[in-house]
């Protein structure tokens, strides 16, 4: 009986997920149509009701985030625009709007978000944990070599006499 309930639950979840994906495909089509009409509030509504994460195709998700960040930007919602643009850059790191199609403000926003991502990812050398791990390891090896590993000198063999009997 438990197996039947689990199978039915999995089947229903798969069907529901498929319906959501189909609804999101329709929402993306509606958002594209709204973009052509420059109705940015409707784009935000469509893409909020059906977030791009629910789209199964990477190209569609990329397109949805592209529409969404532009709609947020034009609507003056800069933080939301940056969030959508970051999601777009996660999917397509080489995203670069071209000047004839995009205004300088759009291009500036993309460049700003890319700079912020580079600062967050790389940061300063001194904030990099591997810098510190490597420094500690090198210091430990140097201390071992300089101080001889902390062994008792009496236990070490005596150095041989120099050649020539000096």
C-alpha positions in Angstrom: 0.0 0.0 0.0 2.8 2.4 0.9 4.5 1.7 -2.5 1.3 2.6 -4.3 1.0 5.9 -2.4 4.7 6.8 -3.0 4.3 5.9 -6.7 1.2 8.0 -7.0 2.9 10.9 -5.2 5.9 10.8 -7.5 3.6 10.6 -10.5 1.5 13.6 -9.4 4.6 15.6 -8.6 6.0 14.9 -12.1 2.7 15.9 -13.7 2.5 19.0 -11.7 6.1 19.9 -12.5 5.4 19.4 -16.2 2.3 21.6 -16.0 4.4 24.3 -14.3 7.0 24.1 -17.0 4.3 24.4 -19.7 2.8 27.4 -17.8 6.2 29.0 -17.6 6.8 28.5 -21.4 3.5 30.4 -21.9 4.6 33.1 -19.4 7.8 33.5 -21.2 6.0 33.9 -24.5 3.7 36.5 -22.9 6.7 38.3 -21.4 8.4 38.4 -24.9 5.2 39.9 -26.3 5.1 42.5 -23.5 8.7 43.4 -24.2 7.8 44.2 -27.8 5.1 46.5 -26.4 7.5 47.9 -23.8 5.1 46.9 -21.0 7.8 46.2 -18.4 5.4 45.9 -15.5 3.7 42.9 -17.2 7.1 41.3 -17.8 7.8 41.5 -14.1 4.4 40.1 -13.3 4.8 37.2 -15.7 8.3 36.3 -14.6 7.4 36.7 -10.9 4.4 34.4 -11.2 6.5 31.9 -13.0 10.2 32.4 -12.1 12.8 31.6 -14.7 14.2 28.8 -12.5 11.1 26.7 -13.4 12.0 26.7 -17.1 13.7 23.5 -18.1 15.5 24.8 -21.2 18.7 26.8 -20.4 18.2 29.1 -23.5 14.7 29.9 -22.2 16.0 30.6 -18.7 18.7 32.8 -20.1 16.1 34.7 -22.2 13.8 35.1 -19.1 16.5 36.5 -16.9 17.5 38.9 -19.7 14.0 40.2 -20.0 13.5 40.3 -16.3 16.7 42.3 -15.4 15.9 44.8 -18.2 12.3 45.2 -17.0 13.5 45.7 -13.4 16.1 48.2 -14.5 13.7 50.3 -16.6 11.2 50.2 -13.7 13.9 51.7 -11.4 14.3 48.5 -9.3 18.1 48.4 -9.4 18.6 45.8 -6.7 16.2 43.4 -8.3 17.8 44.1 -11.7 21.2 43.2 -10.3 19.8 40.0 -8.8 18.3 38.9 -12.1 21.5 40.0 -14.0 23.6 37.9 -11.6 21.4 34.9 -12.4 21.8 35.6 -16.1 25.6 35.8 -15.7 25.6 32.5 -13.8 24.0 30.9 -16.9 25.9 32.9 -19.5 29.1 34.4 -18.1 30.1 36.0 -21.5 26.8 38.0 -21.7 27.5 41.4 -23.2 24.9 43.7 -24.5 25.9 45.4 -27.8 25.9 49.2 -28.0 23.5 49.7 -31.0 20.8 47.6 -29.3 21.4 48.7 -25.7 21.8 52.1 -24.2 24.9 53.1 -22.3 23.0 52.8 -19.0 22.2 49.1 -19.7 25.8 48.4 -20.7 27.1 50.3 -17.7 24.9 48.2 -15.4 26.2 44.9 -16.9 29.8 46.1 -16.5 29.2 47.2 -12.9 27.7 43.9 -11.9 30.6 42.0 -13.6 33.1 44.1 -11.7 31.2 43.4 -8.4 31.2 39.7 -9.2 35.0 39.8 -9.9 35.6 41.6 -6.6 33.4 39.1 -4.7 34.9 36.0 -6.3 38.6 37.0 -6.3 38.8 39.6 -3.7 42.1 40.7 -2.3 45.0 38.2 -2.2 45.0 38.5 1.6 41.3 37.5 1.8 42.0 34.3 -0.1 42.1 31.4 2.3 44.6 29.5 0.1 47.1 32.3 0.5 47.0 31.9 4.3 47.1 28.0 4.1 50.1 28.2 1.8 51.8 30.8 4.0 51.4 28.6 7.1 52.6 25.5 5.3 55.7 27.3 3.9 56.5 28.8 7.4 56.2 25.3 8.9 58.6 23.8 6.4 61.1 26.6 6.8 61.0 26.3 10.6 61.5 22.6 10.4 64.5 23.0 8.1 66.1 25.9 10.1 65.6 24.4 13.5 66.3 20.8 12.5 62.9 19.3 13.4 63.4 19.8 17.1 65.5 16.7 17.5 68.1 16.2 20.3 71.5 17.1 19.0 73.1 14.4 21.1 71.2 11.8 19.2 72.6 13.0 15.8 75.7 11.3 14.4 78.9 13.3 14.6 80.1 15.0 11.4 82.9 13.2 9.6 86.4 14.6 9.7 87.2 16.8 6.7 89.3 15.2 3.9 93.0 15.7 4.1 93.2 15.3 7.9 92.9 19.0 8.9 
